[in-house]
Amino acid sequence: MQKKLHIKKGDQVFVNSGEYKGQKGRVLTVDRDKNRAIVEGVNMVSKHTKPNAKSPQGGITKQEAPVHISNLNLLDPSTGEATRIGRKLKDNKLVRYSKKSGEEIK
């Protein structure tokens, strides 16, 4: 069974430590096995690519690299600030909620 994480694909997150501290972005993918997530516009790296059908010229492209999940906080949907999350039962389903405002996170 895979462990539950505090962020999911599509969440708006805040980077709370590291080189990209203070930046906000949307989660593109989550790797549960490695506890890492790829965030849009965060942790950009240069990748050398060979010429192919997609890029006939080849060359150096910029792309996002994974960030450890412990360096990310979810953004509160009402205030837009970084918040921790909790889980509670609602209609026999676990739902995530913001610890700061108490608002449910969709």
Secondary structure, 3 states (H helix, E strand, C coil): CCCCCCCCCCCEEEECCCCCCCCEEEEEEEECCCCEEEECCCCEEEEEECCCCCCCCCEEEEEECCEEHHHEEEECCCCCCEECEEEEEECCEEEEEECCCCCEEC
